[in-house]
Structures are given as C-alpha cells and as structure tokens.
Amino acid sequence: MNLESYNQIALQWAAARSAFFGRERQYLDAVLAATPAGATILDLGCGTGRPMAEYVVAQGRRVLGVDQSEAMLALARFNLPSEQWVLATLEAFEPDVPCHGALLWDSLFHVQRRDHEPILRKVVGALPVGARLMLTVGGSAHSAFVDTMFGQSFFYDSNTPEESEQILGALGCRIVIGEFMNKPDGGRDKGRYAIVAEKLGT
Ligand SMILES: C[S@@+](CC[C@H](N)C(=O)[O-])C[C@H]1O[C@@H](n2cnc3c(N)ncnc32)[C@H](O)[C@@H]1O
C-alpha cells in the first residue's frame, strides 16, 4: 500500500516537505555532533532527501539514502546527485558500508511494529560506539491503522514511546532526546514522538 501511495504522491510530497518542522534541525544537529567530518549517515526512508539529507551534506557529511519508493528516490537523486541512493525496504536493507549515524525519520511507523526491533537491531549494529540515530515513533498506544494523505492510503503502526525507548535501551543505547513533537489528540492525530539515541560501549 505505502509503496504505491508514495509513488503516487511524490511530487506533492516534494512541494510540501522542503523545510524543517519543529525541532527537527536540533535533533539532526545532535546526531551530526557525534560524527566526524566526511562520515556517512544512513537515511532510512529518505524520501526526496529534503530537508534532512540536504542538511547533512551541507554540514560536510555524506548520505546513504534508502527508500522503497522509486519516485521518491528519483527526486532524492535529482536533488543530491553525488550521494548514494538505494531502492530497498527498511526490512530488507543490509548496511554494508561504514556509517556513523542513522535517520529513521517518519519512516519506521510505516512498518509493522513486530519488525521495528529487528530493524533497530540491524541499524544499531551497523553503527560504531558513540554514534547516534534519530527516529520518530507514534505518540500513543493504538492498533495499526490506515490514514489518507493527498488522497492516497497509508499504513501506520508503532510501539509506544516507552516501548521504543526500552527496545533501544536493550540494544545498548542511551536516550539523548525523547520528546513529543505533537501529542495525541485522542482522535485522528495519534501523536508523534522524537528520539535521538546514542550507541554505548559494552
Ligand atoms: C513520511 S515520508 C518521510 C521522508 C523523509 N524521511 C522526511 O523526513 O521527509 C516516509 C518515507 O518512508 C518511505 N518508506 C515507507 N515505508 C518504507 C519501507 N518499508 N522501506 C523503505 N522505505 C519506506 C516512503 O517511501 C517515504 O519516502
């Protein structure tokens, strides 16, 4: 569902999503603060590469972007032709180059929650000690649901913020930032919670 839907809305998405929202840039700065110049950041569910990958590159780092949507990835390639863009799902992608940070921004909640721990395990496993990842999860306990955007249907599922932070803790990470971007309103808006986590040494 999400693959076809993102392919359909890619141009509308690109027009709507070019600037940071809320404290997104601060979260990204917290990830970049833990990376050396020239390091590669994994951008999983990268969309068009704007504004996240674009900012990463402007800050002197490289991007390896992954997305399941050919149309979104084509825009990312057009926007940032010198970076690496891989057509793959979060579930199937295997990081095989050294990476020093990871973004799972507004993408993990499009995957069934039973797959979140394995994906996070894979991503954390690919990072060196001290590296950081940032992700969004749903802001409340709820069942998987389908919502519409630009007239298309999208699947959503998520662990709660507490469960997500526990998963990251069990994977050997500390939570650097964990805060609501928007709180659930008890209705259509299930809320959105931002996490920046750091991989600890054993
Ligand atoms: C809401 S957009 C967010 C894009 C970008 N991260 C941003 O912050 O603007 C979600 C993106 O995740 C991608 N996506 C959703 N499910 C995915 C999956 N299972 N594997 C890979 N990409 C996925 C979509 O194609 C889309 O580009």
The ligand as an SDF file (V2000), in Angstrom:
LIG
                    3D

 27 29  0  0  0  0  0  0  0  0999 V2000
    6.7350   10.3680    5.6270 C   0  0  0  0  0  0  0  0  0  0  0  0
    7.9740   10.0650    4.4170 S   0  0  0  0  0  0  0  0  0  0  0  0
    9.4110   10.7200    5.2610 C   0  0  0  0  0  0  0  0  0  0  0  0
   10.5420   11.0440    4.3050 C   0  0  0  0  0  0  0  0  0  0  0  0
   11.7540   11.7050    4.9740 C   0  0  0  0  0  0  0  0  0  0  0  0
   12.3840   10.8340    5.9300 N   0  0  0  0  0  0  0  0  0  0  0  0
   11.3810   13.0210    5.6180 C   0  0  0  0  0  0  0  0  0  0  0  0
   11.6760   13.2200    6.8030 O   0  0  0  0  0  0  0  0  0  0  0  0
   10.8290   13.8750    4.9210 O   0  0  0  0  0  0  0  0  0  0  0  0
    8.2160    8.3150    4.5940 C   0  0  0  0  0  0  0  0  0  0  0  0
    9.2000    7.7220    3.5960 C   0  0  0  0  0  0  0  0  0  0  0  0
    9.4990    6.3910    4.0290 O   0  0  0  0  0  0  0  0  0  0  0  0
    9.4470    5.5320    2.9080 C   0  0  0  0  0  0  0  0  0  0  0  0
    9.0630    4.2070    3.3850 N   0  0  0  0  0  0  0  0  0  0  0  0
    7.9020    3.8430    3.9860 C   0  0  0  0  0  0  0  0  0  0  0  0
    7.9270    2.5460    4.3030 N   0  0  0  0  0  0  0  0  0  0  0  0
    9.1310    2.0720    3.8920 C   0  0  0  0  0  0  0  0  0  0  0  0
    9.7580    0.7980    3.9290 C   0  0  0  0  0  0  0  0  0  0  0  0
    9.1410   -0.2530    4.4690 N   0  0  0  0  0  0  0  0  0  0  0  0
   11.0020    0.6770    3.4260 N   0  0  0  0  0  0  0  0  0  0  0  0
   11.6310    1.7470    2.8650 C   0  0  0  0  0  0  0  0  0  0  0  0
   11.0940    2.9780    2.7960 N   0  0  0  0  0  0  0  0  0  0  0  0
    9.8600    3.1390    3.3090 C   0  0  0  0  0  0  0  0  0  0  0  0
    8.4220    6.1440    1.9880 C   0  0  0  0  0  0  0  0  0  0  0  0
    8.5730    5.7010    0.6530 O   0  0  0  0  0  0  0  0  0  0  0  0
    8.6840    7.6180    2.1800 C   0  0  0  0  0  0  0  0  0  0  0  0
    9.6370    8.1180    1.2720 O   0  0  0  0  0  0  0  0  0  0  0  0
  1  2  1  0
  2  3  1  0
  2 10  1  0
  3  4  1  0
  4  5  1  0
  5  6  1  0
  5  7  1  0
  7  8  2  0
  7  9  1  0
 10 11  1  0
 11 12  1  0
 11 26  1  0
 12 13  1  0
 13 14  1  0
 13 24  1  0
 14 15  1  0
 14 23  1  0
 15 16  2  0
 16 17  1  0
 17 18  1  0
 17 23  2  0
 18 19  1  0
 18 20  2  0
 20 21  1  0
 21 22  2  0
 22 23  1  0
 24 25  1  0
 24 26  1  0
 26 27  1  0
M  CHG  2   2   1   9  -1
M  END
$$$$
